[in-house]
Amino acid sequence: MANVSIAYLNNYIGKHAETAKTLRYYAYNADYMNQEERQLLKLSLADAYIEINKMDSAYILIQEGLHSSEKTKTFMGVTRTWDCWGIIT
């Protein structure tokens, strides 16, 4: 988890490509995380993708998050997805 925290810090200071690489790895390979934790990583990954202008990849992750939140009826996931999309702040 330390690498994920470092990735969040890297995203904050503008190292978005490094952030994307780390978050992508953990979002798809960290078997010890539950589904909600992985979804939050994917939304953070979408944010990093937006910053490095990979809009198609970000869009796919945002849509995935919306579908997952609707399926599990978790409003928090939907609001985080909307926030990432820029709909709410």
PDB file of N, CA, C and O in Angstrom:
ATOM      1  N   MET A   1       0.810  -1.195   0.000  1.00  0.00           N
ATOM      2  CA  MET A   1       0.000   0.000   0.000  1.00  0.00           C
ATOM      3  C   MET A   1       0.857   1.265   0.000  1.00  0.00           C
ATOM      4  O   MET A   1       0.382   2.331  -0.390  1.00  0.00           O
ATOM      5  N   ALA A   2       2.093   1.161   0.425  1.00  0.00           N
ATOM      6  CA  ALA A   2       2.958   2.337   0.428  1.00  0.00           C
ATOM      7  C   ALA A   2       3.142   2.869  -0.984  1.00  0.00           C
ATOM      8  O   ALA A   2       3.198   4.081  -1.189  1.00  0.00           O
ATOM      9  N   ASN A   3       3.235   1.967  -1.963  1.00  0.00           N
ATOM     10  CA  ASN A   3       3.401   2.406  -3.350  1.00  0.00           C
ATOM     11  C   ASN A   3       2.182   3.164  -3.850  1.00  0.00           C
ATOM     12  O   ASN A   3       2.310   4.097  -4.643  1.00  0.00           O
ATOM     13  N   VAL A   4       1.008   2.770  -3.395  1.00  0.00           N
ATOM     14  CA  VAL A   4      -0.217   3.473  -3.787  1.00  0.00           C
ATOM     15  C   VAL A   4      -0.209   4.876  -3.191  1.00  0.00           C
ATOM     16  O   VAL A   4      -0.565   5.842  -3.866  1.00  0.00           O
ATOM     17  N   SER A   5       0.195   4.988  -1.934  1.00  0.00           N
ATOM     18  CA  SER A   5       0.274   6.311  -1.300  1.00  0.00           C
ATOM     19  C   SER A   5       1.281   7.202  -2.025  1.00  0.00           C
ATOM     20  O   SER A   5       1.034   8.392  -2.223  1.00  0.00           O
ATOM     21  N   ILE A   6       2.397   6.633  -2.414  1.00  0.00           N
ATOM     22  CA  ILE A   6       3.404   7.390  -3.172  1.00  0.00           C
ATOM     23  C   ILE A   6       2.826   7.810  -4.523  1.00  0.00           C
ATOM     24  O   ILE A   6       3.100   8.910  -5.003  1.00  0.00           O
ATOM     25  N   ALA A   7       2.029   6.933  -5.135  1.00  0.00           N
ATOM     26  CA  ALA A   7       1.403   7.272  -6.416  1.00  0.00           C
ATOM     27  C   ALA A   7       0.450   8.458  -6.255  1.00  0.00           C
ATOM     28  O   ALA A   7       0.415   9.347  -7.106  1.00  0.00           O
ATOM     29  N   TYR A   8      -0.318   8.474  -5.169  1.00  0.00           N
ATOM     30  CA  TYR A   8      -1.213   9.611  -4.925  1.00  0.00           C
ATOM     31  C   TYR A   8      -0.414  10.907  -4.761  1.00  0.00           C
ATOM     32  O   TYR A   8      -0.811  11.955  -5.270  1.00  0.00           O
ATOM     33  N   LEU A   9       0.702  10.829  -4.055  1.00  0.00           N
ATOM     34  CA  LEU A   9       1.563  12.007  -3.901  1.00  0.00           C
ATOM     35  C   LEU A   9       2.148  12.439  -5.244  1.00  0.00           C
ATOM     36  O   LEU A   9       2.209  13.630  -5.549  1.00  0.00           O
ATOM     37  N   ASN A  10       2.576  11.466  -6.040  1.00  0.00           N
ATOM     38  CA  ASN A  10       3.103  11.785  -7.368  1.00  0.00           C
ATOM     39  C   ASN A  10       2.049  12.477  -8.223  1.00  0.00           C
ATOM     40  O   ASN A  10       2.358  13.410  -8.965  1.00  0.00           O
ATOM     41  N   ASN A  11       0.816  12.021  -8.118  1.00  0.00           N
ATOM     42  CA  ASN A  11      -0.259  12.655  -8.878  1.00  0.00           C
ATOM     43  C   ASN A  11      -0.443  14.102  -8.432  1.00  0.00           C
ATOM     44  O   ASN A  11      -0.659  14.995  -9.252  1.00  0.00           O
ATOM     45  N   TYR A  12      -0.355  14.319  -7.125  1.00  0.00           N
ATOM     46  CA  TYR A  12      -0.521  15.657  -6.576  1.00  0.00           C
ATOM     47  C   TYR A  12       0.562  16.616  -7.067  1.00  0.00           C
ATOM     48  O   TYR A  12       0.290  17.791  -7.316  1.00  0.00           O
ATOM     49  N   ILE A  13       1.793  16.111  -7.207  1.00  0.00           N
ATOM     50  CA  ILE A  13       2.886  17.002  -7.621  1.00  0.00           C
ATOM     51  C   ILE A  13       3.081  17.025  -9.137  1.00  0.00           C
ATOM     52  O   ILE A  13       4.011  17.661  -9.634  1.00  0.00           O
ATOM     53  N   GLY A  14       2.212  16.336  -9.866  1.00  0.00           N
ATOM     54  CA  GLY A  14       2.249  16.444 -11.317  1.00  0.00           C
ATOM     55  C   GLY A  14       2.930  15.317 -12.066  1.00  0.00           C
ATOM     56  O   GLY A  14       3.091  15.405 -13.284  1.00  0.00           O
ATOM     57  N   LYS A  15       3.330  14.275 -11.387  1.00  0.00           N
ATOM     58  CA  LYS A  15       3.957  13.133 -12.056  1.00  0.00           C
ATOM     59  C   LYS A  15       2.868  12.120 -12.433  1.00  0.00           C
ATOM     60  O   LYS A  15       2.812  11.012 -11.899  1.00  0.00           O
ATOM     61  N   HIS A  16       2.022  12.527 -13.353  1.00  0.00           N
ATOM     62  CA  HIS A  16       0.828  11.754 -13.679  1.00  0.00           C
ATOM     63  C   HIS A  16       1.130  10.438 -14.406  1.00  0.00           C
ATOM     64  O   HIS A  16       0.427   9.448 -14.204  1.00  0.00           O
ATOM     65  N   ALA A  17       2.151  10.421 -15.235  1.00  0.00           N
ATOM     66  CA  ALA A  17       2.480   9.190 -15.950  1.00  0.00           C
ATOM     67  C   ALA A  17       2.963   8.112 -14.977  1.00  0.00           C
ATOM     68  O   ALA A  17       2.598   6.944 -15.111  1.00  0.00           O
ATOM     69  N   GLU A  18       3.779   8.503 -14.003  1.00  0.00           N
ATOM     70  CA  GLU A  18       4.226   7.552 -12.977  1.00  0.00           C
ATOM     71  C   GLU A  18       3.051   7.054 -12.151  1.00  0.00           C
ATOM     72  O   GLU A  18       2.963   5.872 -11.817  1.00  0.00           O
ATOM     73  N   THR A  19       2.148   7.974 -11.827  1.00  0.00           N
ATOM     74  CA  THR A  19       0.956   7.619 -11.069  1.00  0.00           C
ATOM     75  C   THR A  19       0.134   6.591 -11.827  1.00  0.00           C
ATOM     76  O   THR A  19      -0.297   5.589 -11.258  1.00  0.00           O
ATOM     77  N   ALA A  20      -0.080   6.842 -13.111  1.00  0.00           N
ATOM     78  CA  ALA A  20      -0.887   5.933 -13.920  1.00  0.00           C
ATOM     79  C   ALA A  20      -0.278   4.536 -13.950  1.00  0.00           C
ATOM     80  O   ALA A  20      -0.992   3.539 -13.833  1.00  0.00           O
ATOM     81  N   LYS A  21       1.013   4.467 -14.105  1.00  0.00           N
ATOM     82  CA  LYS A  21       1.694   3.165 -14.160  1.00  0.00           C
ATOM     83  C   LYS A  21       1.495   2.383 -12.861  1.00  0.00           C
ATOM     84  O   LYS A  21       1.162   1.198 -12.890  1.00  0.00           O
ATOM     85  N   THR A  22       1.697   3.045 -11.732  1.00  0.00           N
ATOM     86  CA  THR A  22       1.560   2.372 -10.436  1.00  0.00           C
ATOM     87  C   THR A  22       0.115   1.990 -10.152  1.00  0.00           C
ATOM     88  O   THR A  22      -0.160   0.857  -9.759  1.00  0.00           O
ATOM     89  N   LEU A  23      -0.807   2.921 -10.347  1.00  0.00           N
ATOM     90  CA  LEU A  23      -2.208   2.631 -10.051  1.00  0.00           C
ATOM     91  C   LEU A  23      -2.777   1.558 -10.968  1.00  0.00           C
ATOM     92  O   LEU A  23      -3.584   0.735 -10.536  1.00  0.00           O
ATOM     93  N   ARG A  24      -2.366   1.563 -12.221  1.00  0.00           N
ATOM     94  CA  ARG A  24      -2.826   0.531 -13.154  1.00  0.00           C
ATOM     95  C   ARG A  24      -2.403  -0.853 -12.654  1.00  0.00           C
ATOM     96  O   ARG A  24      -3.188  -1.801 -12.685  1.00  0.00           O
ATOM     97  N   TYR A  25      -1.172  -0.955 -12.200  1.00  0.00           N
ATOM     98  CA  TYR A  25      -0.688  -2.233 -11.692  1.00  0.00           C
ATOM     99  C   TYR A  25      -1.526  -2.702 -10.500  1.00  0.00           C
ATOM    100  O   TYR A  25      -1.996  -3.839 -10.480  1.00  0.00           O
ATOM    101  N   TYR A  26      -1.712  -1.831  -9.514  1.00  0.00           N
ATOM    102  CA  TYR A  26      -2.425  -2.235  -8.302  1.00  0.00           C
ATOM    103  C   TYR A  26      -3.924  -2.404  -8.531  1.00  0.00           C
ATOM    104  O   TYR A  26      -4.547  -3.246  -7.883  1.00  0.00           O
ATOM    105  N   ALA A  27      -4.506  -1.643  -9.416  1.00  0.00           N
ATOM    106  CA  ALA A  27      -5.948  -1.772  -9.680  1.00  0.00           C
ATOM    107  C   ALA A  27      -6.299  -3.128 -10.280  1.00  0.00           C
ATOM    108  O   ALA A  27      -7.405  -3.633 -10.083  1.00  0.00           O
ATOM    109  N   TYR A  28      -5.366  -3.710 -11.006  1.00  0.00           N
ATOM    110  CA  TYR A  28      -5.659  -4.979 -11.676  1.00  0.00           C
ATOM    111  C   TYR A  28      -4.916  -6.181 -11.096  1.00  0.00           C
ATOM    112  O   TYR A  28      -5.231  -7.314 -11.460  1.00  0.00           O
ATOM    113  N   ASN A  29      -3.955  -5.979 -10.221  1.00  0.00           N
ATOM    114  CA  ASN A  29      -3.147  -7.095  -9.723  1.00  0.00           C
ATOM    115  C   ASN A  29      -3.149  -7.272  -8.212  1.00  0.00           C
ATOM    116  O   ASN A  29      -2.607  -8.266  -7.727  1.00  0.00           O
ATOM    117  N   ALA A  30      -3.724  -6.369  -7.456  1.00  0.00           N
ATOM    118  CA  ALA A  30      -3.693  -6.473  -5.991  1.00  0.00           C
ATOM    119  C   ALA A  30      -4.865  -7.336  -5.521  1.00  0.00           C
ATOM    120  O   ALA A  30      -5.972  -6.845  -5.301  1.00  0.00           O
ATOM    121  N   ASP A  31      -4.592  -8.617  -5.376  1.00  0.00           N
ATOM    122  CA  ASP A  31      -5.647  -9.561  -4.996  1.00  0.00           C
ATOM    123  C   ASP A  31      -6.146  -9.357  -3.571  1.00  0.00           C
ATOM    124  O   ASP A  31      -7.236  -9.812  -3.225  1.00  0.00           O
ATOM    125  N   TYR A  32      -5.365  -8.682  -2.749  1.00  0.00           N
ATOM    126  CA  TYR A  32      -5.755  -8.481  -1.355  1.00  0.00           C
ATOM    127  C   TYR A  32      -6.752  -7.339  -1.175  1.00  0.00           C
ATOM    128  O   TYR A  32      -7.290  -7.165  -0.082  1.00  0.00           O
ATOM    129  N   MET A  33      -7.008  -6.564  -2.217  1.00  0.00           N
ATOM    130  CA  MET A  33      -7.960  -5.456  -2.122  1.00  0.00           C
ATOM    131  C   MET A  33      -9.363  -5.939  -2.471  1.00  0.00           C
ATOM    132  O   MET A  33      -9.545  -6.819  -3.312  1.00  0.00           O
ATOM    133  N   ASN A  34     -10.355  -5.340  -1.801  1.00  0.00           N
ATOM    134  CA  ASN A  34     -11.727  -5.686  -2.154  1.00  0.00           C
ATOM    135  C   ASN A  34     -12.169  -4.873  -3.371  1.00  0.00           C
ATOM    136  O   ASN A  34     -11.440  -4.003  -3.846  1.00  0.00           O
ATOM    137  N   GLN A  35     -13.352  -5.163  -3.860  1.00  0.00           N
ATOM    138  CA  GLN A  35     -13.845  -4.540  -5.093  1.00  0.00           C
ATOM    139  C   GLN A  35     -13.956  -3.020  -4.974  1.00  0.00           C
ATOM    140  O   GLN A  35     -13.620  -2.297  -5.912  1.00  0.00           O
ATOM    141  N   GLU A  36     -14.426  -2.537  -3.827  1.00  0.00           N
ATOM    142  CA  GLU A  36     -14.581  -1.091  -3.651  1.00  0.00           C
ATOM    143  C   GLU A  36     -13.226  -0.375  -3.674  1.00  0.00           C
ATOM    144  O   GLU A  36     -13.095   0.694  -4.269  1.00  0.00           O
ATOM    145  N   GLU A  37     -12.230  -0.965  -3.029  1.00  0.00           N
ATOM    146  CA  GLU A  37     -10.890  -0.369  -3.037  1.00  0.00           C
ATOM    147  C   GLU A  37     -10.322  -0.324  -4.456  1.00  0.00           C
ATOM    148  O   GLU A  37      -9.681   0.652  -4.848  1.00  0.00           O
ATOM    149  N   ARG A  38     -10.561  -1.372  -5.206  1.00  0.00           N
ATOM    150  CA  ARG A  38     -10.083  -1.386  -6.594  1.00  0.00           C
ATOM    151  C   ARG A  38     -10.799  -0.331  -7.429  1.00  0.00           C
ATOM    152  O   ARG A  38     -10.182   0.312  -8.279  1.00  0.00           O
ATOM    153  N   GLN A  39     -12.088  -0.149  -7.194  1.00  0.00           N
ATOM    154  CA  GLN A  39     -12.830   0.867  -7.939  1.00  0.00           C
ATOM    155  C   GLN A  39     -12.286   2.264  -7.642  1.00  0.00           C
ATOM    156  O   GLN A  39     -12.176   3.095  -8.543  1.00  0.00           O
ATOM    157  N   LEU A  40     -11.949   2.518  -6.384  1.00  0.00           N
ATOM    158  CA  LEU A  40     -11.375   3.822  -6.033  1.00  0.00           C
ATOM    159  C   LEU A  40     -10.020   4.021  -6.705  1.00  0.00           C
ATOM    160  O   LEU A  40      -9.699   5.125  -7.144  1.00  0.00           O
ATOM    161  N   LEU A  41      -9.228   2.959  -6.785  1.00  0.00           N
ATOM    162  CA  LEU A  41      -7.953   3.059  -7.497  1.00  0.00           C
ATOM    163  C   LEU A  41      -8.188   3.358  -8.972  1.00  0.00           C
ATOM    164  O   LEU A  41      -7.471   4.161  -9.569  1.00  0.00           O
ATOM    165  N   LYS A  42      -9.189   2.715  -9.557  1.00  0.00           N
ATOM    166  CA  LYS A  42      -9.476   2.930 -10.975  1.00  0.00           C
ATOM    167  C   LYS A  42      -9.943   4.359 -11.236  1.00  0.00           C
ATOM    168  O   LYS A  42      -9.625   4.931 -12.278  1.00  0.00           O
ATOM    169  N   LEU A  43     -10.693   4.940 -10.302  1.00  0.00           N
ATOM    170  CA  LEU A  43     -11.101   6.335 -10.478  1.00  0.00           C
ATOM    171  C   LEU A  43      -9.908   7.275 -10.364  1.00  0.00           C
ATOM    172  O   LEU A  43      -9.816   8.264 -11.091  1.00  0.00           O
ATOM    173  N   SER A  44      -9.004   6.964  -9.457  1.00  0.00           N
ATOM    174  CA  SER A  44      -7.777   7.765  -9.361  1.00  0.00           C
ATOM    175  C   SER A  44      -6.936   7.594 -10.616  1.00  0.00           C
ATOM    176  O   SER A  44      -6.303   8.540 -11.084  1.00  0.00           O
ATOM    177  N   LEU A  45      -6.933   6.392 -11.152  1.00  0.00           N
ATOM    178  CA  LEU A  45      -6.234   6.135 -12.409  1.00  0.00           C
ATOM    179  C   LEU A  45      -6.864   6.940 -13.545  1.00  0.00           C
ATOM    180  O   LEU A  45      -6.158   7.485 -14.394  1.00  0.00           O
ATOM    181  N   ALA A  46      -8.195   7.013 -13.555  1.00  0.00           N
ATOM    182  CA  ALA A  46      -8.884   7.812 -14.575  1.00  0.00           C
ATOM    183  C   ALA A  46      -8.467   9.274 -14.472  1.00  0.00           C
ATOM    184  O   ALA A  46      -8.261   9.936 -15.489  1.00  0.00           O
ATOM    185  N   ASP A  47      -8.344   9.775 -13.251  1.00  0.00           N
ATOM    186  CA  ASP A  47      -7.902  11.155 -13.049  1.00  0.00           C
ATOM    187  C   ASP A  47      -6.499  11.365 -13.614  1.00  0.00           C
ATOM    188  O   ASP A  47      -6.231  12.373 -14.267  1.00  0.00           O
ATOM    189  N   ALA A  48      -5.611  10.412 -13.362  1.00  0.00           N
ATOM    190  CA  ALA A  48      -4.245  10.513 -13.900  1.00  0.00           C
ATOM    191  C   ALA A  48      -4.273  10.466 -15.428  1.00  0.00           C
ATOM    192  O   ALA A  48      -3.534  11.198 -16.086  1.00  0.00           O
ATOM    193  N   TYR A  49      -5.124   9.605 -15.991  1.00  0.00           N
ATOM    194  CA  TYR A  49      -5.248   9.527 -17.450  1.00  0.00           C
ATOM    195  C   TYR A  49      -5.734  10.853 -18.039  1.00  0.00           C
ATOM    196  O   TYR A  49      -5.261  11.279 -19.093  1.00  0.00           O
ATOM    197  N   ILE A  50      -6.665  11.493 -17.364  1.00  0.00           N
ATOM    198  CA  ILE A  50      -7.158  12.793 -17.840  1.00  0.00           C
ATOM    199  C   ILE A  50      -6.015  13.797 -17.876  1.00  0.00           C
ATOM    200  O   ILE A  50      -5.886  14.569 -18.827  1.00  0.00           O
ATOM    201  N   GLU A  51      -5.195  13.782 -16.845  1.00  0.00           N
ATOM    202  CA  GLU A  51      -4.078  14.730 -16.765  1.00  0.00           C
ATOM    203  C   GLU A  51      -3.027  14.506 -17.853  1.00  0.00           C
ATOM    204  O   GLU A  51      -2.364  15.454 -18.273  1.00  0.00           O
ATOM    205  N   ILE A  52      -2.867  13.256 -18.315  1.00  0.00           N
ATOM    206  CA  ILE A  52      -1.884  12.992 -19.373  1.00  0.00           C
ATOM    207  C   ILE A  52      -2.566  12.847 -20.739  1.00  0.00           C
ATOM    208  O   ILE A  52      -1.980  12.351 -21.701  1.00  0.00           O
ATOM    209  N   ASN A  53      -3.825  13.300 -20.786  1.00  0.00           N
ATOM    210  CA  ASN A  53      -4.583  13.395 -22.030  1.00  0.00           C
ATOM    211  C   ASN A  53      -4.867  12.031 -22.683  1.00  0.00           C
ATOM    212  O   ASN A  53      -4.862  11.912 -23.908  1.00  0.00           O
ATOM    213  N   LYS A  54      -5.109  11.029 -21.873  1.00  0.00           N
ATOM    214  CA  LYS A  54      -5.557   9.723 -22.370  1.00  0.00           C
ATOM    215  C   LYS A  54      -7.050   9.618 -22.074  1.00  0.00           C
ATOM    216  O   LYS A  54      -7.482   8.847 -21.217  1.00  0.00           O
ATOM    217  N   MET A  55      -7.822  10.412 -22.805  1.00  0.00           N
ATOM    218  CA  MET A  55      -9.248  10.550 -22.531  1.00  0.00           C
ATOM    219  C   MET A  55     -10.032   9.268 -22.764  1.00  0.00           C
ATOM    220  O   MET A  55     -10.970   8.981 -22.021  1.00  0.00           O
ATOM    221  N   ASP A  56      -9.670   8.493 -23.779  1.00  0.00           N
ATOM    222  CA  ASP A  56     -10.395   7.248 -24.043  1.00  0.00           C
ATOM    223  C   ASP A  56     -10.251   6.278 -22.876  1.00  0.00           C
ATOM    224  O   ASP A  56     -11.227   5.656 -22.457  1.00  0.00           O
ATOM    225  N   SER A  57      -9.048   6.152 -22.360  1.00  0.00           N
ATOM    226  CA  SER A  57      -8.816   5.261 -21.217  1.00  0.00           C
ATOM    227  C   SER A  57      -9.561   5.756 -19.985  1.00  0.00           C
ATOM    228  O   SER A  57     -10.147   4.962 -19.249  1.00  0.00           O
ATOM    229  N   ALA A  58      -9.541   7.054 -19.761  1.00  0.00           N
ATOM    230  CA  ALA A  58     -10.254   7.629 -18.622  1.00  0.00           C
ATOM    231  C   ALA A  58     -11.750   7.397 -18.757  1.00  0.00           C
ATOM    232  O   ALA A  58     -12.414   7.047 -17.781  1.00  0.00           O
ATOM    233  N   TYR A  59     -12.279   7.585 -19.940  1.00  0.00           N
ATOM    234  CA  TYR A  59     -13.712   7.398 -20.174  1.00  0.00           C
ATOM    235  C   TYR A  59     -14.129   5.961 -19.874  1.00  0.00           C
ATOM    236  O   TYR A  59     -15.166   5.733 -19.251  1.00  0.00           O
ATOM    237  N   ILE A  60     -13.336   5.004 -20.309  1.00  0.00           N
ATOM    238  CA  ILE A  60     -13.649   3.592 -20.062  1.00  0.00           C
ATOM    239  C   ILE A  60     -13.687   3.309 -18.563  1.00  0.00           C
ATOM    240  O   ILE A  60     -14.600   2.638 -18.082  1.00  0.00           O
ATOM    241  N   LEU A  61     -12.709   3.813 -17.826  1.00  0.00           N
ATOM    242  CA  LEU A  61     -12.672   3.585 -16.380  1.00  0.00           C
ATOM    243  C   LEU A  61     -13.831   4.278 -15.669  1.00  0.00           C
ATOM    244  O   LEU A  61     -14.385   3.734 -14.713  1.00  0.00           O
ATOM    245  N   ILE A  62     -14.196   5.460 -16.120  1.00  0.00           N
ATOM    246  CA  ILE A  62     -15.316   6.175 -15.512  1.00  0.00           C
ATOM    247  C   ILE A  62     -16.618   5.430 -15.769  1.00  0.00           C
ATOM    248  O   ILE A  62     -17.436   5.282 -14.861  1.00  0.00           O
ATOM    249  N   GLN A  63     -16.815   4.965 -16.988  1.00  0.00           N
ATOM    250  CA  GLN A  63     -18.020   4.187 -17.300  1.00  0.00           C
ATOM    251  C   GLN A  63     -18.063   2.905 -16.465  1.00  0.00           C
ATOM    252  O   GLN A  63     -19.115   2.529 -15.950  1.00  0.00           O
ATOM    253  N   GLU A  64     -16.924   2.246 -16.336  1.00  0.00           N
ATOM    254  CA  GLU A  64     -16.826   1.040 -15.519  1.00  0.00           C
ATOM    255  C   GLU A  64     -17.228   1.339 -14.078  1.00  0.00           C
ATOM    256  O   GLU A  64     -17.957   0.562 -13.461  1.00  0.00           O
ATOM    257  N   GLY A  65     -16.761   2.451 -13.548  1.00  0.00           N
ATOM    258  CA  GLY A  65     -17.108   2.850 -12.184  1.00  0.00           C
ATOM    259  C   GLY A  65     -18.583   3.135 -12.021  1.00  0.00           C
ATOM    260  O   GLY A  65     -19.182   2.757 -11.014  1.00  0.00           O
ATOM    261  N   LEU A  66     -19.177   3.798 -13.001  1.00  0.00           N
ATOM    262  CA  LEU A  66     -20.614   4.071 -12.934  1.00  0.00           C
ATOM    263  C   LEU A  66     -21.416   2.782 -12.954  1.00  0.00           C
ATOM    264  O   LEU A  66     -22.348   2.620 -12.166  1.00  0.00           O
ATOM    265  N   HIS A  67     -21.069   1.869 -13.838  1.00  0.00           N
ATOM    266  CA  HIS A  67     -21.795   0.607 -13.923  1.00  0.00           C
ATOM    267  C   HIS A  67     -21.646  -0.206 -12.636  1.00  0.00           C
ATOM    268  O   HIS A  67     -22.610  -0.803 -12.158  1.00  0.00           O
ATOM    269  N   SER A  68     -20.446  -0.225 -12.085  1.00  0.00           N
ATOM    270  CA  SER A  68     -20.216  -0.954 -10.843  1.00  0.00           C
ATOM    271  C   SER A  68     -21.008  -0.343  -9.694  1.00  0.00           C
ATOM    272  O   SER A  68     -21.588  -1.071  -8.888  1.00  0.00           O
ATOM    273  N   SER A  69     -21.038   0.974  -9.609  1.00  0.00           N
ATOM    274  CA  SER A  69     -21.777   1.647  -8.545  1.00  0.00           C
ATOM    275  C   SER A  69     -23.274   1.433  -8.680  1.00  0.00           C
ATOM    276  O   SER A  69     -23.976   1.255  -7.684  1.00  0.00           O
ATOM    277  N   GLU A  70     -23.758   1.450  -9.903  1.00  0.00           N
ATOM    278  CA  GLU A  70     -25.186   1.214 -10.116  1.00  0.00           C
ATOM    279  C   GLU A  70     -25.549  -0.230  -9.756  1.00  0.00           C
ATOM    280  O   GLU A  70     -26.610  -0.490  -9.189  1.00  0.00           O
ATOM    281  N   LYS A  71     -24.658  -1.160 -10.092  1.00  0.00           N
ATOM    282  CA  LYS A  71     -24.929  -2.570  -9.823  1.00  0.00           C
ATOM    283  C   LYS A  71     -24.951  -2.851  -8.320  1.00  0.00           C
ATOM    284  O   LYS A  71     -25.793  -3.610  -7.839  1.00  0.00           O
ATOM    285  N   THR A  72     -24.035  -2.246  -7.591  1.00  0.00           N
ATOM    286  CA  THR A  72     -23.948  -2.492  -6.157  1.00  0.00           C
ATOM    287  C   THR A  72     -24.738  -1.480  -5.336  1.00  0.00           C
ATOM    288  O   THR A  72     -24.791  -1.573  -4.110  1.00  0.00           O
ATOM    289  N   LYS A  73     -25.350  -0.519  -6.012  1.00  0.00           N
ATOM    290  CA  LYS A  73     -26.171   0.512  -5.354  1.00  0.00           C
ATOM    291  C   LYS A  73     -25.384   1.323  -4.330  1.00  0.00           C
ATOM    292  O   LYS A  73     -25.895   1.643  -3.256  1.00  0.00           O
ATOM    293  N   THR A  74     -24.134   1.653  -4.667  1.00  0.00           N
ATOM    294  CA  THR A  74     -23.321   2.472  -3.777  1.00  0.00           C
ATOM    295  C   THR A  74     -23.285   3.890  -4.312  1.00  0.00           C
ATOM    296  O   THR A  74     -22.641   4.170  -5.323  1.00  0.00           O
ATOM    297  N   PHE A  75     -23.972   4.765  -3.635  1.00  0.00           N
ATOM    298  CA  PHE A  75     -24.039   6.153  -4.063  1.00  0.00           C
ATOM    299  C   PHE A  75     -22.686   6.833  -3.971  1.00  0.00           C
ATOM    300  O   PHE A  75     -22.371   7.699  -4.788  1.00  0.00           O
ATOM    301  N   MET A  76     -21.871   6.447  -2.973  1.00  0.00           N
ATOM    302  CA  MET A  76     -20.554   7.065  -2.825  1.00  0.00           C
ATOM    303  C   MET A  76     -19.716   6.853  -4.084  1.00  0.00           C
ATOM    304  O   MET A  76     -19.023   7.766  -4.533  1.00  0.00           O
ATOM    305  N   GLY A  77     -19.779   5.669  -4.642  1.00  0.00           N
ATOM    306  CA  GLY A  77     -19.028   5.402  -5.864  1.00  0.00           C
ATOM    307  C   GLY A  77     -19.494   6.258  -7.019  1.00  0.00           C
ATOM    308  O   GLY A  77     -18.686   6.717  -7.827  1.00  0.00           O
ATOM    309  N   VAL A  78     -20.806   6.476  -7.102  1.00  0.00           N
ATOM    310  CA  VAL A  78     -21.358   7.315  -8.171  1.00  0.00           C
ATOM    311  C   VAL A  78     -20.900   8.748  -7.998  1.00  0.00           C
ATOM    312  O   VAL A  78     -20.490   9.385  -8.968  1.00  0.00           O
ATOM    313  N   THR A  79     -20.962   9.277  -6.763  1.00  0.00           N
ATOM    314  CA  THR A  79     -20.559  10.674  -6.564  1.00  0.00           C
ATOM    315  C   THR A  79     -19.073  10.860  -6.806  1.00  0.00           C
ATOM    316  O   THR A  79     -18.663  11.898  -7.326  1.00  0.00           O
ATOM    317  N   ARG A  80     -18.252   9.876  -6.442  1.00  0.00           N
ATOM    318  CA  ARG A  80     -16.818   9.981  -6.723  1.00  0.00           C
ATOM    319  C   ARG A  80     -16.570   9.959  -8.227  1.00  0.00           C
ATOM    320  O   ARG A  80     -15.691  10.659  -8.731  1.00  0.00           O
ATOM    321  N   THR A  81     -17.351   9.149  -8.939  1.00  0.00           N
ATOM    322  CA  THR A  81     -17.216   9.088 -10.392  1.00  0.00           C
ATOM    323  C   THR A  81     -17.630  10.414 -11.004  1.00  0.00           C
ATOM    324  O   THR A  81     -16.953  10.918 -11.900  1.00  0.00           O
ATOM    325  N   TRP A  82     -18.729  10.986 -10.534  1.00  0.00           N
ATOM    326  CA  TRP A  82     -19.163  12.280 -11.051  1.00  0.00           C
ATOM    327  C   TRP A  82     -18.132  13.354 -10.774  1.00  0.00           C
ATOM    328  O   TRP A  82     -17.877  14.215 -11.616  1.00  0.00           O
ATOM    329  N   ASP A  83     -17.534  13.301  -9.580  1.00  0.00           N
ATOM    330  CA  ASP A  83     -16.505  14.273  -9.219  1.00  0.00           C
ATOM    331  C   ASP A  83     -15.303  14.157 -10.158  1.00  0.00           C
ATOM    332  O   ASP A  83     -14.756  15.167 -10.600  1.00  0.00           O
ATOM    333  N   CYS A  84     -14.899  12.935 -10.457  1.00  0.00           N
ATOM    334  CA  CYS A  84     -13.783  12.714 -11.366  1.00  0.00           C
ATOM    335  C   CYS A  84     -14.111  13.237 -12.754  1.00  0.00           C
ATOM    336  O   CYS A  84     -13.246  13.749 -13.463  1.00  0.00           O
ATOM    337  N   TRP A  85     -15.361  13.101 -13.124  1.00  0.00           N
ATOM    338  CA  TRP A  85     -15.833  13.536 -14.439  1.00  0.00           C
ATOM    339  C   TRP A  85     -15.997  15.052 -14.508  1.00  0.00           C
ATOM    340  O   TRP A  85     -16.125  15.626 -15.590  1.00  0.00           O
ATOM    341  N   GLY A  86     -15.991  15.699 -13.322  1.00  0.00           N
ATOM    342  CA  GLY A  86     -16.151  17.143 -13.287  1.00  0.00           C
ATOM    343  C   GLY A  86     -17.595  17.589 -13.189  1.00  0.00           C
ATOM    344  O   GLY A  86     -17.889  18.772 -13.359  1.00  0.00           O
ATOM    345  N   ILE A  87     -18.514  16.651 -12.913  1.00  0.00           N
ATOM    346  CA  ILE A  87     -19.923  16.998 -12.822  1.00  0.00           C
ATOM    347  C   ILE A  87     -20.212  17.689 -11.504  1.00  0.00           C
ATOM    348  O   ILE A  87     -20.974  18.656 -11.468  1.00  0.00           O
ATOM    349  N   ILE A  88     -19.610  17.204 -10.407  1.00  0.00           N
ATOM    350  CA  ILE A  88     -19.777  17.855  -9.108  1.00  0.00           C
ATOM    351  C   ILE A  88     -18.388  18.102  -8.533  1.00  0.00           C
ATOM    352  O   ILE A  88     -17.407  17.489  -8.953  1.00  0.00           O
ATOM    353  N   THR A  89     -18.326  18.998  -7.578  1.00  0.00           N
ATOM    354  CA  THR A  89     -17.044  19.256  -6.908  1.00  0.00           C
ATOM    355  C   THR A  89     -17.208  19.263  -5.433  1.00  0.00           C
ATOM    356  O   THR A  89     -16.236  19.465  -4.705  1.00  0.00           O
TER     357      THR A  89
END
